[in-house]
Amino acid sequence: MPIRGSTIDHPEPAECSRLTLLESAGVESMKVIVMGAGVIGVATAWYLSKAGHEVTVLERNAGAARETSFGNGGQISVSHAEPWATPSAPLKMLRWLGREDAPLLFRLRADPAQWAWGLRFLRECTAQRTRANAVQLVRLGTYSRTLLQALRTDFDIEYDHLSRGILHYFTNAKTFEGTMAMTRVMRDLGCERRSIDVDEVLRIEPALAAIRSQLVGATYTSADESGDVHLFTTRLAERCEKRGVRFRYGVRITRLTEERGRLSGVEYADETGAYQTATADAYVLALGSFSRELARTVGVKLDIYPVKGYSLTLPILDPERAPSVSVTDEEHKIVFSRLGERIRVAGTAEFNGYSMELNQVRCQALLKRTLQVFPGMSQPELGRYWTGLRPSTPSNLPYIGPSRVRGLYLNTGHGTLGWTHGCGSGQALADIIDGRRPDVDYAFCGHA
């Protein structure tokens, strides 16, 4: 069953398609409210508008893509989208426990939601669950990348994108060897993910020459991409507005209201602070980490926990020393992406509730590794730091589909893959709302 108690689970794709089509079949043009103007919310608004619906987007910030979709690593990483929950993850987390600069820092709190999430995460760390979740993530990612490329071509949206692939390098031979099984899984799913030696690593990305002695190999996927999600989302929002989508910025959503099992409205404080209620035929919850608490106001329980990530943006002063391919450092869990004349360095995961404090130790860890890998590329004092909350589920699978409250749809919980899955999630949910079967085989959530 897709619902266990009041918790939305992920049913099998065939069952979910049946459920969503039963709910939405025959729906014509509707008024739809989308909550959230990150890449997920804006992409959803775009595809709903394209389908002929009247769309309003509610966003608490002064513009689109101002939080989690602002400063991420920039990768469209379809072929490296394996879930965090793997058989090796628990041991790594124990090894890193207490290290302030650890790639993954689980800061234990007196927070029942954190402990419950952690236990469910451990449940996903079997080889069988890891493979099943990877299959879902790759399907959605491949579909989403195709839609992104179509948007880019059709509307000439420029967002400092590069279509030169992703190079995932290793400095630990045992870790590199351990990736071979997942590489085979990715190839079975149609990803051209290749294991390569050090010579080929440097042929593809000469800027890694400074750490040649540390390298043991890499995996490379030429089909993957990179780009600035903030630029993309703001420019897609502009396209949405030209289509008639209405954006209400600076409004703070406080709760949802329900009548007889159907969502009846969204209560919010407007730009002046006055409380109002907005109504529509359908509602989309796309508020990232903040979706969980809002969904609880109508009894919908989402298994989402905020995981704080950090990034550093540096101007490129010596282009010859900067990467031209998006690069991932496996040992340090850091991403390097070239965004025009800038380099974006992102990584680390901190389980610390909704804290948005900028941890200087973790910021300096990003800077230190950048200077080691690409010495002379930039100057450290020119760096700009950022932190944001990734809405993570234990399986890494996002919630896409109807909730148990009629009229309330979910598009949230994308973790680190919101940029990778944004367009696909938006199109799929628009199809579900419109009564069509999505063109991707994914475990959409539904209700009994």
Protein Blocks (a to p, Z undefined) as FASTA:
>chain_A
ZZghjaccdddfklmmmmmmmmmgoiacdddddedjbfklmmmmmmmmmnopacddddfb
fbehklmmmmmnhiacfklmccfbdfklmmmmmmmgopakbfbacdddddfklmmmmmmm
mmmmpfklmmmmmmmmmmmmmmmmmmmmmmmmmnopaehiacebjadddfbfklmmmmmm
mmmmmmmnopacdcddfklmmmmmmmlmmmmmmpgbdcddfkbccddfklmmmmmmmmmm
mnopacdehiacfbdcdeehiafbdcdddfkopacddddfbdcddehjmlmmmmmmnopa
cddddddddddddddfblmlpcfbdcddfklopacddehjaccddedjddehjafbdcfk
lmmmmmmmmmmmmghkacfklpccddddddddfklpacedddfbehiacdehkljmlmmm
mmmmmmmmmmmmnopacfbdcdddddZZ
